[in-house]
Amino acid sequence: MEWYLKVIKNYAVIQGRARRKEYWMFTLFNGIIIFVLAIIEFIIGLKDILTGLYVFAVFLPSLAVNIRRLHDTGRSGWWFLISLIPLIGPIVLLVFTCLDGQPNDNEYGENPKAA
């Protein structure tokens, strides 16, 4: 949960680097929260109101952690736009987020594993 809260606290910080653990723990908690909200909506009879509000609320933190994750692999945050290419783009972005970060400091900051 600390990784999720760390991303939320740095909701608009796109400078620096994000470890794989930070990115994937945030993604995991996002998935769990969206799943729980969808179940609540189904039980109550709402139509995507709660999940829509939640996704809207975490859009900037999600974007920022994606960009910091790309920075950790030595790529510019502009590589996030590759996800707009149908089918291929999201797969390429997934591969980039799964790659290990650069072991040394890079142009985007110091190695978060060393800090």
SULTAHU-V876841 format. One record per run of one state. SS is the DSSP state (@ for helix, = for strand, . for the rest). FROM is the first residue (numbers start at 1). TO is the last residue. If there is no record, write none. Layout:
# SULTAHU-V876841
SS/FROM/TO ; SS/FROM/TO
This chain:
# SULTAHU-V876841
./1/1 ; @/2/9 ; ./10/19 ; @/20/44 ; ./45/48 ; @/49/57 ; ./58/58 ; @/59/72 ; ./73/76 ; @/77/84 ; ./85/87 ; @/88/98 ; ./99/105 ; =/106/106 ; ./107/108 ; =/109/109 ; ./110/115
